[in-house]
Amino acid sequence: MSIEDYQKAGKVAAEVREDARKRYHVGETLLQICEHVEGMIREKGAEPAFPCNVSLNEIAAHYTAEPNDQTVVKDGDLLKIDIGAHVNGYIADTAVTVCYNPRYDSLVNATELALQEAVKIVKARVKASDIGKVVENITSKMGFKPIHNLSGHSLAQYTIHAGRSIPNIWTIGTFSLLPDEAYAIEPFLTTKDGSGVVHNGKVKNIFAIATRKRTGDKEADAFLDDIWKRFKTLPFALRWVLKDHDEKKARNLIEFLLNKKLVRAYPILVEGNGKFVAQAEHTLIPTESGAMIVTL
C-alpha cells in the first residue's frame, strides 16, 4: 500500500470536487461536466479512477455521459458529481451534491453532516456497523431516509470496491476497519417519502473488465487487451475508447464482451419511489488515533 499515492490522488480529487461544488452547472451538458472533471484530474497529475458520475435527481449513482450526451442540467435539478482519481492505481473516491432547488438544500446539508459525523468516529478497529449507525441516526434526526442498499466500501490498488461494505444504516455482524487500509464512506440520503432503496435502471454506460479470457475473435481480443492496458480492472466509459475505435464498432465489441461475461456493466441506480437522492463521500485511512482523510 502506498499512502503517498493515496494522498496525491486524494489531493487531486478534493481540488476537483471543490471546483465542481463552486461551478454553476445549470445550462451545461452532462458531457461538458464529465469532460471538465476528467480533464482536470489529468491536468493535476492523476488519472480518472472511473468515469465521472453525473447522476440527476432520482438517479442515485452510476450515470456517466454518453458520447455526444445532450442532457442539460436545469434549474430545479439535484446533481451528484462522483469523482475518482488514482495515482499508480491507488484510488481517492469523493462526491458532492450540487443543488439548484431550494426545496432540497436541507437534504444536501443533512447528507454532508452525516458524512462529517461518520468520519469523526473512524479509527482502527471501529466497526463498520457503528459508522452506519451514525449515518442513520443523523439522517432520521433531520427528517430524511438513508438509502439502505447503498454503502461505502474498501479500496485497493486498481480496485474500487475491494470486498468490504460500510453501511449507511446500523446492521448486525459487520467487520472492523483495519489500520493502513483505505475506505470510502458515502452516505446517500433521500426524502421521508422515498423508499430508501435503489433499483437497477435500464441504462448501463459504465463498464469494467471482469476477466481476461481469449474469445477467439481477433478484434474482440485486441479490444480487450487495449482496455486492460489502459484501465486494468478500473471502470471505463464508451466515450473513453472512441479515439481509437468507431462508436458503432466499439458498442458492438462491448456488447460482445458483455455477452461473453468478460466485461461487466454497472446499471444506473434509481430511487425506488422516484424521489431525489443526495450523496457525499470521503476516502480515508484509519489510524490508531483517528483517520487520515485523504480527500479533505
N, C-alpha and C positions, 0 to 999 in steps of 0.2 A: 504493500500500500504506500502511495506517495502523498503524504499530507501536503507537501509543497504544491503538487499538481492540483490537488483538490482546492487549495487556497487560491491558486492562479485562476482556475476555472470559476470559482466562486466569486472572485472579484469582478471578472468579466460579466458573469451572469447578473450580478447585482447592479452593475452600472447600466446594463442594457435594460433590465427590469425598471429601474428608476426613470430612464429615458422614456420607456413605454408608458409609465404611470403619468408622466407630465405632458406628453404629446396629446394634441387634440385629434382624435381619430374619426370624428363624425365627418362623413364625406369621403373618407379613404376606403379603398377596397381592401378586402382581407389579404389579397395577394400583395398589395403595397406594404401592408403591415408585416407580413411574413418576410418579405424580401429585405425590408429595412432592418428587422430584428436579426435575421441570419447574417446579413451583410455586416452589421455592427459587431457581432460576435467574432467574425473572421478578421475584421479590421483591428480588433483589440488583441489578436494573437491566439485565439482559441478556435475551436470548430464547433458547429452546432451538434449537440448530442442527440437531437431528434428534430424533426420538422417543427417549427414554431406552431403551437396550438393556438388557434383563434376561435374560441367557442362562444357563440352568441346565445344569450338568454337562457332557454330551457336546455340547450346543449351544454352538458357539464364539462366534457373533455373530448379530445381526440379528433377535433376538426382542424385540418390544415388546408391552406388554399390549394385549389386545383390550378393547373396551368390556365392562364387567362381568366382566372376567377373574377367575376364582376360583382360579387356580393359586396354591398357597401354598408358601412356602419352608419346607422341612423340615430337621430335624436330619439331618446327613449330606450336605447339598447343597453344591455349589460354585457360587457365583453371581457372574457377571461383570456389573458395572454400568458401562456405557459412556456417557459424558456429553459432550454438546456444547453449548457456549454461544456465541452470537455477539453482536457489537455492530456495527451497520451492515453486517452480512454478513461481518465478519472473525471467523473461527471458531477457538475453542480446543477441542481434542478430547482427552479424557483418560479413563482407565479404571482400575478397581480390581477385584480379585477378592476376594470375602469367602468365607471357608472355614468350614464348620460340620462338617468331617470331618477329624480329626487326621491321617488317612492321607494327606491331600493338602496338609498345611501346607508340606512341603518343595517341592512343585510350585509353590505360590504364591510361596514365598521365592525359588526359582530364577528365576521369571518377573520378579519385582521386581529381582533382581540383574542379570539380563540387560539390563533397561531401563537401570538405573543405569550399567552399564559401557558400553553402547552410546552413551548420551548423552555420556559423558566424552570420546569421541574426535571428537565433532561440532565442526566449524568449516567455514568457507567452503572449498569445493573438495575436501572429503573425499568419497571415492567411496561411493555407497550400498552397494556390494558389501562394503566394509570394515566397515560397520555390521552387515550381515548376518553377516559372519564372526565378529564379536564375539559376537553373539547365539547363533550356532550353537556356538561354542567353549564358552561358559559353560554352555549347555544340555547338551551332551554330557558335559562335565566333571562335571556334577551328576546325571547319570544319567537325563536326560529327552530328549524329541524336540521340535524346533521344528515348527510347522505350516508346511510348505513352500509351500503355495499361499495363505497369508495374509500380508499385508505392511503396512507403514506407507505413507504417501502424502503427496504435496504438497497444500497447501491454497491456495485463492484465494478472493477475495470471492464469497460465496454458492455456493462450490463446495467440497464436502468432499474429493472425490477429483479432484485437478486434473491428472491425467495422468501423474504420476511415482510409481513404487513403490519403497519401501525394503524390501528383502527381509529375511527372518529367517534366511536361510542365505547362504553365500557363493555368488555367481553371477558369471558372466563378462559383461563388456560393459555395466555399468550406468553411470549418469550421475554427475556430481559435483554436490554440493549448492551452491547459489548463495547469496551473502550477501543478506540482506533478502528472502528467500523463506521462507514458513512450511512446516514439515513436521511430520507426526505420526510418531513412532516407536512401534511397538506389537508387542512380542513376544507370540506365542501359543505356549504350550508344552503338550505332552501327555505321558503316561507312556510308558515304554520300549516297552510292548506296544501303543501306539497306532499307527495307520497313518501319522501325520504329515501327512495331507492331510484337507481337509474337502470334503464334497459338499453340493450344494443339497438342503435338505429340502423337504417338501411345503408347509409353512406360509409364506405371504407376507403380512406385515401392515405392512410399511413401503413407502411409495410416493414417487415424485418425478416432477415434470413432465419429460418427455423433449423435447417440442417443443410449440409453441403454434399449431397449425393449427385452422381452423374445421372443425367436423364437420357443420354444417348442422342439428344438433339443438340447439334453443334452450336446453333445460335443461342439456345436457352442456356447451355453450359457456359458459353463465353459471357453472356449477360450476368449469370450468377457469379462468375469469377470476378467480373468488374465490380459488382455490388460489394462482394466480400473485400476486395482490395480497398474500396473507398470507405465503407461503413462498418466492416466486420459484422457484429450482431446488432449494431445500433439501428434504430428505425430510420427509414428514409421515405421521401415523398416522390411521386411520379415526376414532379417538376425538377427534381434534383438530377434526373438521369437524361434529360432531354437535350443536353449539349451534344451527346454522342449518339442519341437514338431518336428516330422519328416517333412522334407521340402515339400514333395508332399502333406501330410495331411494339413500342415499349409497353403499352397497355396489354397487348396480346401476350407478350412474354411474361409479364407479371401474372396475368390470368392463368397461363400455362403452369407457372411455378406454384401458384396457389393451389391449383388442382392436384399437383404432384406432392403437395404439403411440404415443399422445400422453402416456401415463403409463407409467413402468416400475415393476416391483415388485422388492424385494430379498428373495429367499428366505432362510430361516434356513440357517445353515451348520453342518453336523453332522460331528463327527469320524468318519473312515472306519471305524474299528473300534468305534465307540460308546464310546470312552474319554473320561475327563474332560479338560477343557481349562481352562487359566488364562490370563489376559490382564493386561497392564499397559501404560500408554500415557502419553506426554507430547507436548505440542506445543512446538516450539522454532523459533527463527530463528537460523541460523548467522551468525557474525560472523568477522572476520579472526582473532580470538584465541580463539574458542571458540563458545559458543552461549548465546543468551538463552532460558532455559526459561520459557515464559510460564505453564505450569501447575504450577509448583513449589509 
